[in-house]
Amino acid sequence: MAKRILLLGAPGAGKGTQSKRLAETYGVEHVTTGDALRANKDMETEYGTPRSFMEKGELVPDAVVNEIVEAALEDADGYVLDGYPRNLSQAEYLTEITDLDAVIYLNVAESELVERLTGRRVCDDCGTNFHVKFNQPEEEGVCDDCGGELVQRDDDTEETVRERLSVFEENTEPVIEHYRDEGVLVEVDGEQTPDEVFEDIQSVVDDA
């Protein structure tokens, strides 16, 4: 039976990296809310299409996101869910539409998250990510892959990062507590090396 995994964690906790690795290792789909919305932006729901909200720069309502995620999960033979549910009502909806094998929370201290996110540098040309501390380019400020200029994104400044973490805490902490109360949440220390984090995640999934 293909595994159905939910990975939770704050921005900068490493969900994207670990989700991709899980998807490859277990041969399942990597389902993110953003990808699901982009892939189904013209899907008709009773509340309109995702495109109708995205083009106005508005947040896509929960009811629409729920339908899009449900469609993505129905098409997947096993999955790693990354970036959903973002709030308690989405978590309750997820419980109605699927059974999860593993719910894993990557626990990383706020100070570490701020350091990770504010130190990120992105190539202006090809989009490759580097980090001033953890993944330095061979030449400072220059992309190893294409020679483009490395820049700090607007949403990686400390003020914006702290705001993003505050929004995460307000909306998603109740989701973490919800799964903790149900007795299904497993916490993994997200401050280890990526390989160590993956080993811990893998042992949780294999035991599920």
Backbone as CSV, one residue per row, in Angstrom:
resi,resn,N_x,N_y,N_z,CA_x,CA_y,CA_z,C_x,C_y,C_z
1,MET,0.856,-1.203,0.000,0.000,0.000,0.000,0.882,1.239,0.000
2,ALA,0.660,2.152,-0.956,1.467,3.371,-1.039,1.235,4.247,0.186
3,LYS,2.293,4.880,0.648,2.240,5.675,1.876,1.557,7.025,1.648
4,ARG,0.831,7.455,2.691,0.182,8.777,2.673,0.751,9.569,3.847
5,ILE,1.597,10.531,3.519,2.405,11.223,4.525,2.062,12.711,4.540
6,LEU,1.910,13.260,5.741,1.725,14.702,5.909,2.960,15.246,6.605
7,LEU,3.605,16.249,5.967,4.792,16.866,6.541,4.447,18.300,6.932
8,LEU,4.615,18.608,8.207,4.311,19.940,8.733,5.598,20.618,9.193
9,GLY,5.628,21.945,9.099,6.788,22.685,9.581,6.699,24.123,9.115
10,ALA,7.381,24.998,9.831,7.367,26.427,9.508,8.151,26.702,8.224
11,PRO,7.976,27.897,7.636,8.834,28.277,6.502,10.301,28.152,6.922
12,GLY,11.113,27.519,6.077,12.527,27.364,6.404,12.857,26.090,7.154
13,ALA,11.841,25.290,7.504,12.088,24.068,8.281,12.649,22.940,7.418
14,GLY,12.538,23.071,6.093,13.073,22.036,5.200,12.034,21.105,4.623
15,LYS,10.752,21.505,4.685,9.676,20.638,4.181,9.854,20.303,2.706
16,GLY,10.173,21.318,1.899,10.284,21.106,0.457,11.363,20.085,0.129
17,THR,12.543,20.266,0.733,13.670,19.363,0.498,13.320,17.939,0.902
18,GLN,12.769,17.794,2.105,12.474,16.448,2.618,11.301,15.807,1.868
19,SER,10.319,16.620,1.477,9.160,16.086,0.736,9.588,15.486,-0.599
20,LYS,10.458,16.222,-1.324,10.926,15.724,-2.622,11.656,14.399,-2.441
21,ARG,12.482,14.329,-1.404,13.266,13.106,-1.160,12.347,11.937,-0.793
22,LEU,11.324,12.233,0.022,10.350,11.198,0.388,9.608,10.684,-0.841
23,ALA,9.184,11.630,-1.686,8.433,11.251,-2.892,9.266,10.323,-3.770
24,GLU,10.566,10.637,-3.919,11.441,9.803,-4.748,11.672,8.431,-4.096
25,THR,11.908,8.434,-2.780,12.235,7.187,-2.083,11.059,6.217,-2.078
26,TYR,9.843,6.746,-1.868,8.674,5.862,-1.723,7.826,5.776,-2.998
27,GLY,8.264,6.495,-4.036,7.529,6.424,-5.300,6.121,6.972,-5.207
28,VAL,5.966,8.071,-4.447,4.638,8.688,-4.287,4.676,10.117,-4.827
29,GLU,3.497,10.729,-4.913,3.392,12.102,-5.415,3.801,13.110,-4.341
30,HIS,4.474,14.184,-4.771,4.740,15.315,-3.875,3.648,16.345,-4.154
31,VAL,2.699,16.462,-3.235,1.546,17.351,-3.440,1.720,18.617,-2.602
32,THR,1.883,19.759,-3.274,1.912,21.038,-2.563,0.682,21.832,-2.979
33,THR,0.229,22.681,-2.065,-0.960,23.490,-2.376,-0.712,24.350,-3.603
34,GLY,0.471,24.993,-3.655,0.780,25.886,-4.779,0.746,25.160,-6.110
35,ASP,1.406,23.993,-6.161,1.430,23.220,-7.416,0.026,22.758,-7.803
36,ALA,-0.735,22.301,-6.785,-2.097,21.810,-7.060,-2.973,22.938,-7.613
37,LEU,-2.823,24.137,-7.040,-3.625,25.272,-7.516,-3.222,25.675,-8.933
38,ARG,-1.892,25.702,-9.182,-1.439,26.089,-10.526,-1.881,25.067,-11.572
39,ALA,-1.826,23.784,-11.194,-2.188,22.718,-12.148,-3.688,22.698,-12.422
40,ASN,-4.467,23.208,-11.471,-5.938,23.133,-11.604,-6.577,24.516,-11.531
41,LYS,-5.874,25.529,-12.038,-6.379,26.896,-11.822,-7.701,27.179,-12.526
42,ASP,-8.043,26.335,-13.508,-9.323,26.539,-14.196,-10.388,25.531,-13.769
43,MET,-10.090,24.778,-12.705,-11.077,23.800,-12.233,-12.287,24.531,-11.653
44,GLU,-13.454,24.169,-12.120,-14.687,24.816,-11.647,-15.071,24.273,-10.270
45,THR,-15.277,25.171,-9.318,-15.868,24.791,-8.041,-17.096,25.676,-7.862
46,GLU,-17.905,25.363,-6.864,-19.115,26.198,-6.697,-18.760,27.614,-6.255
47,TYR,-17.479,27.824,-5.898,-17.057,29.169,-5.454,-16.263,29.901,-6.533
48,GLY,-16.151,29.283,-7.719,-15.354,29.878,-8.794,-14.069,29.083,-8.996
49,THR,-13.254,29.519,-9.970,-11.989,28.831,-10.245,-10.880,29.473,-9.408
50,PRO,-9.810,28.713,-9.108,-8.669,29.322,-8.421,-8.127,30.544,-9.177
51,ARG,-8.136,30.456,-10.543,-7.611,31.570,-11.336,-8.318,32.882,-11.012
52,SER,-9.648,32.800,-10.773,-10.416,34.032,-10.536,-9.934,34.770,-9.284
53,PHE,-9.386,34.028,-8.330,-8.838,34.667,-7.122,-7.380,35.044,-7.314
54,MET,-6.604,34.144,-7.948,-5.168,34.365,-8.105,-4.889,35.599,-8.960
55,GLU,-5.708,35.806,-10.009,-5.461,36.944,-10.904,-5.740,38.277,-10.224
56,LYS,-6.587,38.249,-9.188,-6.853,39.487,-8.425,-5.866,39.648,-7.279
57,GLY,-4.965,38.653,-7.131,-4.017,38.709,-6.023,-4.652,38.390,-4.685
58,GLU,-5.816,37.740,-4.721,-6.514,37.409,-3.472,-6.148,36.005,-3.012
59,LEU,-6.274,35.771,-1.707,-6.083,34.422,-1.183,-7.194,33.522,-1.704
60,VAL,-6.827,32.344,-2.160,-7.844,31.393,-2.610,-8.560,30.857,-1.366
61,PRO,-9.902,30.934,-1.310,-10.632,30.515,-0.102,-10.426,29.038,0.228
62,ASP,-10.563,28.719,1.518,-10.394,27.342,1.985,-11.214,26.352,1.165
63,ALA,-12.469,26.709,0.901,-13.375,25.767,0.232,-12.839,25.369,-1.145
64,VAL,-12.233,26.331,-1.854,-11.673,26.056,-3.179,-10.392,25.238,-3.036
65,VAL,-9.519,25.647,-2.107,-8.273,24.910,-1.869,-8.589,23.460,-1.504
66,ASN,-9.586,23.272,-0.643,-9.965,21.918,-0.223,-10.329,21.040,-1.415
67,GLU,-11.131,21.585,-2.312,-11.561,20.798,-3.482,-10.380,20.449,-4.385
68,ILE,-9.479,21.422,-4.556,-8.311,21.206,-5.422,-7.412,20.128,-4.812
69,VAL,-7.171,20.219,-3.507,-6.312,19.228,-2.843,-6.963,17.849,-2.893
70,GLU,-8.270,17.804,-2.683,-8.979,16.521,-2.741,-8.799,15.871,-4.118
71,ALA,-8.918,16.679,-5.172,-8.750,16.153,-6.539,-7.320,15.634,-6.733
72,ALA,-6.336,16.367,-6.206,-4.928,15.954,-6.350,-4.667,14.641,-5.613
73,LEU,-5.266,14.488,-4.426,-5.045,13.268,-3.647,-5.737,12.070,-4.281
74,GLU,-6.910,12.318,-4.878,-7.640,11.220,-5.539,-6.840,10.655,-6.719
75,ASP,-6.089,11.545,-7.381,-5.307,11.125,-8.553,-3.985,10.467,-8.170
76,ALA,-3.585,10.620,-6.899,-2.258,10.153,-6.478,-2.314,8.749,-5.884
77,ASP,-1.338,7.937,-6.261,-1.179,6.626,-5.626,-0.137,6.796,-4.525
78,GLY,-0.600,7.259,-3.372,0.309,7.628,-2.288,0.814,9.043,-2.493
79,TYR,1.148,9.731,-1.410,1.565,11.136,-1.526,2.320,11.604,-0.285
80,VAL,3.069,12.683,-0.508,3.610,13.486,0.591,2.927,14.840,0.455
81,LEU,2.202,15.234,1.470,1.448,16.489,1.442,2.270,17.561,2.148
82,ASP,2.510,18.673,1.441,3.432,19.699,1.918,2.770,21.071,1.719
83,GLY,2.505,21.784,2.827,1.896,23.114,2.717,0.384,23.115,2.900
84,TYR,-0.175,21.991,3.229,-1.621,21.849,3.501,-1.730,20.726,4.531
85,PRO,-2.588,20.851,5.536,-3.496,21.960,5.841,-2.783,23.127,6.531
86,ARG,-3.248,24.340,6.204,-2.662,25.553,6.794,-3.433,26.037,8.007
87,ASN,-4.635,25.524,8.209,-5.417,25.947,9.376,-6.296,24.778,9.833
88,LEU,-6.989,24.999,10.942,-7.732,23.912,11.571,-8.876,23.408,10.701
89,SER,-9.563,24.313,10.017,-10.706,23.854,9.208,-10.215,22.985,8.047
90,GLN,-9.047,23.315,7.473,-8.490,22.478,6.413,-8.080,21.111,6.973
91,ALA,-7.541,21.098,8.199,-7.135,19.831,8.831,-8.357,18.939,9.044
92,GLU,-9.459,19.545,9.476,-10.682,18.761,9.702,-11.223,18.214,8.386
93,TYR,-11.113,19.017,7.319,-11.559,18.562,6.002,-10.691,17.398,5.527
94,LEU,-9.380,17.508,5.743,-8.458,16.453,5.327,-8.811,15.127,6.001
95,THR,-9.195,15.187,7.276,-9.575,13.976,8.004,-10.780,13.299,7.351
96,GLU,-11.682,14.124,6.794,-12.889,13.574,6.163,-12.587,12.879,4.836
97,ILE,-11.540,13.333,4.125,-11.355,12.838,2.753,-10.262,11.775,2.612
98,THR,-9.422,11.597,3.625,-8.339,10.622,3.472,-7.859,10.128,4.829
99,ASP,-7.177,8.992,4.824,-6.514,8.477,6.030,-5.017,8.661,5.866
100,LEU,-4.377,9.206,6.871,-2.934,9.440,6.811,-2.189,8.300,7.497
101,ASP,-1.056,7.907,6.909,-0.210,6.890,7.548,0.735,7.531,8.560
102,ALA,1.219,8.741,8.243,2.185,9.397,9.129,1.989,10.906,9.091
103,VAL,2.009,11.526,10.274,1.952,12.993,10.396,3.235,13.412,11.111
104,ILE,4.105,14.112,10.384,5.441,14.429,10.891,5.624,15.940,10.948
105,TYR,6.121,16.407,12.087,6.361,17.848,12.280,7.863,18.086,12.404
106,LEU,8.405,18.899,11.495,9.822,19.263,11.561,9.968,20.426,12.537
107,ASN,10.538,20.140,13.687,10.630,21.137,14.758,11.958,21.886,14.654
108,VAL,11.875,23.196,14.411,13.065,24.043,14.285,12.815,25.327,15.066
109,ALA,13.785,25.739,15.874,13.643,26.957,16.685,13.526,28.185,15.782
110,GLU,12.804,29.207,16.267,12.577,30.409,15.452,13.894,31.076,15.067
111,SER,14.854,31.124,15.989,16.134,31.789,15.688,16.841,31.101,14.517
112,GLU,16.746,29.776,14.473,17.351,29.008,13.379,16.613,29.261,12.069
113,LEU,15.280,29.332,12.131,14.483,29.597,10.928,14.834,30.962,10.339
114,VAL,14.979,31.958,11.225,15.314,33.317,10.763,16.683,33.304,10.078
115,GLU,17.638,32.590,10.681,18.983,32.524,10.086,18.954,31.832,8.727
116,ARG,18.194,30.757,8.650,18.099,30.028,7.371,17.483,30.893,6.285
117,LEU,16.381,31.555,6.614,15.627,32.286,5.587,16.297,33.597,5.190
118,THR,16.857,34.318,6.164,17.478,35.607,5.810,18.812,35.398,5.097
119,GLY,19.415,34.207,5.269,20.702,33.940,4.619,20.563,33.370,3.221
120,ARG,19.324,33.142,2.790,19.127,32.540,1.464,19.439,33.574,0.373
121,ARG,20.122,33.129,-0.667,20.385,33.958,-1.840,19.954,33.180,-3.073
122,VAL,19.287,33.870,-3.988,18.712,33.210,-5.164,19.334,33.814,-6.421
123,CYS,19.661,32.943,-7.388,20.213,33.449,-8.644,19.136,34.200,-9.420
124,ASP,19.475,35.427,-9.818,18.543,36.294,-10.539,18.187,35.717,-11.912
125,ASP,19.077,34.879,-12.448,18.859,34.350,-13.797,18.193,32.978,-13.807
126,CYS,18.785,31.998,-13.054,18.271,30.621,-13.182,17.486,30.141,-11.963
127,GLY,17.462,30.939,-10.878,16.625,30.580,-9.730,17.251,29.609,-8.748
128,THR,18.518,29.210,-8.960,19.181,28.285,-8.028,19.348,28.949,-6.659
129,ASN,19.117,28.167,-5.598,19.232,28.685,-4.232,20.619,28.436,-3.648
130,PHE,21.139,29.436,-2.946,22.365,29.289,-2.167,22.095,29.834,-0.766
131,HIS,23.107,29.735,0.102,22.952,30.277,1.454,24.297,30.828,1.919
132,VAL,24.261,31.986,2.583,25.515,32.633,2.980,26.303,31.790,3.982
133,LYS,25.628,30.864,4.674,26.310,30.042,5.668,26.318,28.560,5.302
134,PHE,25.155,28.039,4.883,25.004,26.593,4.737,25.305,26.061,3.334
135,ASN,25.247,26.936,2.324,25.433,26.458,0.946,26.018,27.598,0.120
136,GLN,27.286,27.907,0.408,27.905,29.080,-0.207,28.327,28.779,-1.648
137,PRO,28.200,29.789,-2.531,28.695,29.605,-3.896,30.229,29.637,-3.888
138,GLU,30.837,29.140,-4.964,32.307,29.159,-5.036,32.821,30.592,-5.009
139,GLU,32.126,31.477,-5.702,32.496,32.896,-5.691,31.347,33.689,-5.099
140,GLU,31.645,34.511,-4.099,30.581,35.232,-3.393,29.737,36.069,-4.360
141,GLY,28.401,35.892,-4.247,27.486,36.701,-5.049,27.297,36.235,-6.472
142,VAL,27.965,35.094,-6.840,27.874,34.619,-8.224,27.374,33.172,-8.242
143,CYS,26.401,32.897,-9.098,25.810,31.560,-9.192,26.802,30.568,-9.785
144,ASP,26.961,29.415,-9.105,27.845,28.352,-9.612,27.340,27.790,-10.934
145,ASP,26.016,27.764,-11.105,25.433,27.082,-12.271,25.522,27.910,-13.551
146,CYS,25.186,29.214,-13.441,25.098,29.998,-14.691,25.862,31.324,-14.650
147,GLY,26.478,31.642,-13.494,27.237,32.893,-13.415,26.378,34.120,-13.158
148,GLY,25.081,33.898,-12.910,24.182,35.023,-12.640,24.425,35.644,-11.268
149,GLU,23.789,36.796,-11.038,23.959,37.494,-9.760,23.053,36.873,-8.691
150,LEU,23.599,36.678,-7.484,22.801,36.149,-6.377,22.197,37.320,-5.599
151,VAL,20.888,37.247,-5.371,20.188,38.341,-4.692,19.381,37.795,-3.514
152,GLN,19.064,38.690,-2.582,18.171,38.325,-1.478,16.753,38.708,-1.891
153,ARG,15.845,37.734,-1.831,14.457,38.027,-2.205,13.832,38.976,-1.183
154,ASP,12.850,39.752,-1.641,12.171,40.701,-0.748,11.559,40.008,0.456
155,ASP,11.059,38.774,0.254,10.391,38.098,1.377,11.385,37.336,2.261
156,ASP,12.699,37.526,2.037,13.710,36.907,2.894,14.403,37.914,3.810
157,THR,13.904,39.149,3.861,14.463,40.107,4.821,13.963,39.733,6.219
158,GLU,14.705,40.145,7.256,14.362,39.691,8.613,12.945,40.106,9.013
159,GLU,12.579,41.339,8.687,11.233,41.826,9.066,10.145,40.958,8.428
160,THR,10.312,40.666,7.131,9.304,39.867,6.422,9.302,38.426,6.926
161,VAL,10.497,37.889,7.189,10.602,36.515,7.688,9.882,36.376,9.024
162,ARG,10.108,37.330,9.922,9.454,37.252,11.242,7.933,37.358,11.107
163,GLU,7.480,38.156,10.138,6.041,38.279,9.882,5.488,36.949,9.359
164,ARG,6.211,36.309,8.443,5.772,35.015,7.902,5.689,33.959,9.003
165,LEU,6.679,33.972,9.896,6.684,32.995,10.993,5.540,33.253,11.960
166,SER,5.223,34.539,12.155,4.113,34.892,13.045,2.774,34.427,12.453
167,VAL,2.616,34.582,11.138,1.395,34.118,10.457,1.296,32.593,10.548
168,PHE,2.449,31.912,10.348,2.470,30.449,10.455,2.017,30.025,11.852
169,GLU,2.571,30.680,12.856,2.253,30.291,14.233,0.765,30.480,14.522
170,GLU,0.236,31.599,14.067,-1.184,31.899,14.321,-2.106,30.896,13.638
171,ASN,-1.793,30.556,12.370,-2.700,29.701,11.599,-2.430,28.207,11.767
172,THR,-1.151,27.851,11.820,-0.805,26.429,11.699,-0.490,25.767,13.034
173,GLU,-0.133,26.538,14.061,0.079,25.924,15.384,-1.154,25.125,15.832
174,PRO,-2.389,25.655,15.631,-3.565,24.863,16.006,-3.659,23.522,15.254
175,VAL,-3.129,23.487,14.017,-3.117,22.234,13.240,-2.189,21.230,13.920
176,ILE,-1.015,21.712,14.340,-0.039,20.844,15.009,-0.640,20.308,16.314
177,GLU,-1.291,21.202,17.070,-1.926,20.777,18.331,-3.045,19.770,18.068
178,HIS,-3.787,19.969,16.984,-4.890,19.077,16.601,-4.367,17.643,16.425
179,TYR,-3.270,17.497,15.664,-2.712,16.158,15.438,-2.031,15.612,16.689
180,ARG,-1.468,16.528,17.494,-0.857,16.088,18.754,-1.935,15.530,19.679
181,ASP,-3.064,16.231,19.756,-4.181,15.781,20.609,-4.726,14.427,20.145
182,GLU,-4.690,14.203,18.820,-5.174,12.930,18.286,-4.172,11.794,18.518
183,GLY,-2.974,12.154,18.968,-1.960,11.142,19.265,-1.247,10.601,18.042
184,VAL,-1.324,11.331,16.912,-0.705,10.815,15.681,0.527,11.615,15.249
185,LEU,0.771,12.745,15.919,1.881,13.617,15.512,3.214,13.053,15.997
186,VAL,4.188,12.972,15.083,5.552,12.595,15.468,6.457,13.786,15.171
187,GLU,7.190,14.242,16.181,8.108,15.374,15.988,9.488,14.861,15.620
188,VAL,10.088,15.535,14.641,11.458,15.225,14.225,12.284,16.489,14.401
189,ASP,13.486,16.346,14.927,14.380,17.485,15.130,14.874,17.970,13.766
190,GLY,14.330,19.103,13.311,14.666,19.643,11.988,15.971,20.410,11.952
191,GLU,16.682,20.484,13.099,17.944,21.233,13.134,19.162,20.346,12.872
192,GLN,18.921,19.054,12.659,20.020,18.154,12.304,20.411,18.383,10.838
193,THR,21.418,17.660,10.374,21.757,17.756,8.948,20.584,17.188,8.134
194,PRO,20.433,17.619,6.865,19.334,17.098,6.037,19.302,15.572,5.987
195,ASP,20.475,14.922,5.944,20.512,13.452,5.903,19.983,12.848,7.199
196,GLU,20.369,13.445,8.337,19.898,12.934,9.631,18.394,13.124,9.779
197,VAL,17.911,14.289,9.332,16.461,14.547,9.366,15.733,13.501,8.534
198,PHE,16.264,13.216,7.339,15.605,12.257,6.456,15.592,10.861,7.077
199,GLU,16.693,10.475,7.715,16.740,9.157,8.371,15.642,9.038,9.423
200,ASP,15.468,10.111,10.220,14.429,10.093,11.262,13.037,10.006,10.643
201,ILE,12.818,10.786,9.574,11.514,10.763,8.900,11.245,9.368,8.335
202,GLN,12.273,8.788,7.720,12.116,7.477,7.080,11.745,6.407,8.111
203,SER,12.346,6.494,9.297,12.029,5.474,10.310,10.580,5.619,10.785
204,VAL,10.070,6.860,10.826,8.666,7.078,11.189,7.747,6.482,10.121
205,VAL,8.061,6.762,8.862,7.222,6.290,7.742,7.255,4.761,7.665
206,ASP,8.442,4.176,7.840,8.562,2.720,7.728,7.805,2.004,8.859
207,ASP,7.706,2.662,10.008,6.976,2.068,11.147,5.462,2.260,11.029
208,ALA,5.045,3.145,10.112,3.616,3.500,10.045,2.797,2.355,9.449
